[in-house]
Amino acid sequence: MPGDFNDEDLQFAKQIGVNYVNTGTNGGTYETFADIKKRVEAAGLKVSNIGNTNVHNIPEVTLNLPGRDAKIEEYKQYLRNLSRAGIYYTTYAHMGNGIWSSAMGTTRGGAPTRTFHAADAEGHWTTATFKQPLSHGRKFSKEEIWENYSYFIRQVVPVAEETGVRIGIHPDDPPMPELGGVPRCIFGTFAGYVRALEIANSPNVGVCLCCGTWMEGGDLMGKNVFEAARAFAGMGKLWKIHFRNVSSPVPDFTETYVDDGYTDMKKLMRTLVDVDFRGILIADHVPKMVGDRHTGWAFSLGYIRALYDTARA
């Protein structure tokens, strides 16, 4: 649900038959989280995740820019606030220059949707825009990016373990080898994930597998999305799924309806059932349909529920 969700959004969630909701904030406090939880539970639902864009895709942390330590402290407090509110999962992304996209395109039926073309894409996060060739005025080394991640995660892990909050890390979107002078060498490949999880060395750090992002990477990922799901599940690290589809791998792709991309989503759902996945599964980046904002989500979630029922049968 959007961060400014209303009673109609809650009613919609009930009508499509879900039990849990995800939502987000921009700098939410404990009081914010507690209020969201109270409103959701009053509607007969539960909260699985409340995000905070202030501590998600943090250039200060990823790129060691001024203010890094203050941002790490802000992230630690976010974990404490979640735990105090009784919320024990959060998704984290480690993209120092945001999500990269090109001009809006269209998918089936002329629906507006995100596209990516390596030749003209720009990075975006909240109000910031990042451009080629150097999004931050210089080229960063892979060694720097790894050192910065290690510095962050080693400070965060004790707080995550103390508070009981699990952190599922999202893949780089898109998982290009480099964008704007910043290597995407950690969460842009399966091998990078394995090394990152070893550095964290914590039962509270795992994976938010955005399937669409993984599909965007194609062969660059080292494992396809089916193999990755099985491998992360086998590690006990597969905690959240963004169940979406895209037209093709990089360097060019268009986000599609869940049933209309290059990946067999029936096979993906069978894979998740086969590994006994019990975490959070949401639709994501849903192309807009005619009607209000609920239309596309109703289609996607109805399709997902049908796949899940069929796979279990």
Stockholm file with secondary structure:
# STOCKHOLM 1.0

chainA/1-313         MPGDFNDEDLQFAKQIGVNYVNTGTNGGTYETFADIKKRVEAAGLKVSNIGNTNVHNIPEVTLNLPGRDAKIEEYKQYLRNLSRAGIYYTTYAHMGNGIWSSAMGTTRGGAPTRTFHAADAEGHWTTATFKQPLSHGRKFSKEEIWENYSYFIRQVVPVAEETGVRIGIHPDDPPMPELGGVPRCIFGTFAGYVRALEIANSPNVGVCLCCGTWMEGGDLMGKNVFEAARAFAGMGKLWKIHFRNVSSPVPDFTETYVDDGYTDMKKLMRTLVDVDFRGILIADHVPKMVGDRHTGWAFSLGYIRALYDTARA
#=GR chainA/1-313 SS CCTTCCHHHHHHHHHTTCSEEEEEESSCCHHHHHHHHHHHHHTTCEEEEEEEGGGSSCHHHHTTCTTHHHHHHHHHHHHHHHHHTTCCEEEEECCTTCEEECSCEEEGGGEEECEEETTTCEEEETTEEECSSCTTSSCCCHHHHHHHHHHHHHHHHHHHHHHTCEEEEECCSSCCSEETTEECCSTTSHHHHHHHHHHHCCTTEEEEEEHHHHHHHGGGGSSCHHHHHHHHHHTTCEEEEECCEESSCTTEEEEECTTSSSSCHHHHHHHHHHTTCCSEEECCSCCCCSSSTHHHHHHHHHHHHHHHHHHHC
#=GC SS_cons         CCTTCCHHHHHHHHHTTCSEEEEEESSCCHHHHHHHHHHHHHTTCEEEEEEEGGGSSCHHHHTTCTTHHHHHHHHHHHHHHHHHTTCCEEEEECCTTCEEECSCEEEGGGEEECEEETTTCEEEETTEEECSSCTTSSCCCHHHHHHHHHHHHHHHHHHHHHHTCEEEEECCSSCCSEETTEECCSTTSHHHHHHHHHHHCCTTEEEEEEHHHHHHHGGGGSSCHHHHHHHHHHTTCEEEEECCEESSCTTEEEEECTTSSSSCHHHHHHHHHHTTCCSEEECCSCCCCSSSTHHHHHHHHHHHHHHHHHHHC
//
